[in-house]
């Protein structure tokens, strides 16, 4: 077994242990429609489907919300491959990452949330966000986009492993919204994180390696450690794929 495979196996094991622990903590609350409130609106979201798909634990754990941060731009880019810069068709360089979210509605039962809009945005391999004037990227729209969840509550994005920037651990932002026509009925915002050991391996590769050592890891990140260290429940499950990595994360939401 290679060093990287060993790290990944350990990461997966830790992820499973963490989720098992979360399931034990939240099981009673979820069964009774409890858990951390994730932000609802006075207008209920429309029913996702006439025969919603059941979703298994640990997806049914209510996901903690986190700050939107300063770099969200509602670009309205409906696309799966967010590596591409629409202005010129160029592809942002970096280690390939397939990112899958499984979105569930938590209530008296746990069912897939169909038709929800899931936006993602994150920095590139060198720590830069698109369409941010302070970073000289106004008008660029790389590493941004949204997808609508299917009947199983799933969306999948093709992207790159995010880089780092000063003061933050490695992360990806996401937002889930539902609409009735043009009227927004629900919004939830959070972030996912990555095991430091996996990020260390990725950052030894080009183009990440040209930036030197990052200054912030999960244990010292201001968002990861907020809300009683809620970042521990926002770690993505990451596995090695043929071309790079695949990350999966379950989102459990209370819509009312």
Secondary structure, 3 states (H helix, E strand, C coil): CCHHHHHHHHHHHHHHHHHHHHHHHHHHHHHCCCCCCCCCCCCCCCCCCCCCCECCCCCCCECCCCCCCCCCCCCCCECCECCECCCCCCECCCCEEEEEEEEEEECCCEEECCCCEEEEECCCCCCCCCCCHHHCCCCCCCCEEEEECCCCCEEEEEEECCCCCCCCCCEEEEEEEEEECCEEEEEEEEEEECCHHHHHHHCCCCCHHHHCCCCCCHHHCCCCCHHHHHHHHHECEEEECCCCEEEEEEEEECCC
